[in-house]
Amino acid sequence: MDELVTLVSKKTGLPKEQAKMAVMVVVDFIKAKLPPAMAAQVDGLLNGTGADVFGAVGDVLADGKIDASDAATLLGDLFGGGKKK
């Protein structure tokens, strides 16, 4: 996330603390719009620990298998067709 904060600070002229607050607002907004399985990956991507997003998301249904059902569930969640919790 530091890389993104630095970029925002340089491009906008904001002090680093303000840039960090702005980045956090945007990140939190994006995570709130994503299905939980994908939202959990945002922090990993920003911290450099989530390079393999597809492998990390993998078993969306937590049934011990990575198959088309996981992909269908993820796509359904993305487009508003997921199960209501």
SULKATA-V655211 format. One record per residue. N is the residue number from 1. PHI is phi in whole degrees, -180 to 180 (* if undefined). OMEGA is omega in radians with two decimals (none if undefined). D_CENTER is the distance of its C-alpha to the mean C-alpha in Angstrom with 1 decimal. Layout:
<<N;PHI;OMEGA;D_CENTER> <N;PHI;OMEGA;D_CENTER>>
This chain:
<<1;*;-3.14;12.2> <2;-58;3.14;16.0> <3;-63;3.13;16.1> <4;-69;3.10;14.2> <5;-61;3.11;16.4> <6;-61;3.12;19.4> <7;-62;3.12;18.7> <8;-62;3.13;18.4> <9;-61;-3.13;21.5> <10;-67;-3.07;23.5> <11;-73;-3.07;22.8> <12;-105;-3.06;23.5> <13;81;3.11;26.0> <14;-72;2.98;24.3> <15;-61;-3.07;25.0> <16;-56;-3.12;22.3> <17;-65;3.10;22.0> <18;-69;3.10;21.6> <19;-63;3.12;19.1> <20;-63;3.11;17.0> <21;-63;3.13;17.4> <22;-64;3.13;16.4> <23;-62;-3.13;13.2> <24;-63;3.10;12.3> <25;-62;-3.12;13.4> <26;-67;-3.14;11.2> <27;-61;3.13;8.0> <28;-63;3.10;9.2> <29;-63;-3.13;10.2> <30;-63;-3.12;7.1> <31;-62;3.13;5.6> <32;-68;-3.12;9.2> <33;-89;-3.07;9.3> <34;-95;3.00;7.1> <35;-63;-3.09;8.9> <36;-51;-3.11;8.6> <37;-63;3.14;8.3> <38;-85;3.14;5.1> <39;-60;-3.14;3.8> <40;-66;-3.12;5.6> <41;-83;-3.08;4.4> <42;-60;3.14;2.6> <43;-61;3.12;6.3> <44;-62;3.11;7.8> <45;-65;-3.11;7.2> <46;-71;-3.13;8.5> <47;-96;3.10;11.2> <48;80;-3.13;12.3> <49;-109;-3.06;12.1> <50;-121;-3.08;9.6> <51;-63;-3.13;11.6> <52;-96;-3.06;12.4> <53;-60;-3.06;9.2> <54;-67;3.09;11.8> <55;-67;-3.13;13.9> <56;-71;3.14;11.5> <57;-73;3.04;10.4> <58;27;-3.00;14.1> <59;-82;-3.08;16.1> <60;-61;-3.10;14.2> <61;-82;-3.13;17.7> <62;54;3.13;18.5> <63;-107;3.11;21.9> <64;83;3.14;22.3> <65;-129;3.00;22.0> <66;-111;-3.09;19.6> <67;-149;-3.08;21.1> <68;-61;3.13;21.0> <69;-63;3.10;20.6> <70;-64;3.14;17.1> <71;-63;-3.13;16.3> <72;-63;3.12;18.2> <73;-64;3.14;16.5> <74;-62;3.13;13.0> <75;-65;3.10;14.6> <76;-61;3.10;16.5> <77;-63;-3.13;13.6> <78;-61;-3.06;12.1> <79;-103;3.02;15.6> <80;81;-3.11;16.7> <81;-102;-3.12;18.9> <82;-72;3.12;17.3> <83;-66;3.07;19.5> <84;-78;-3.12;19.9> <85;-102;none;19.6>>
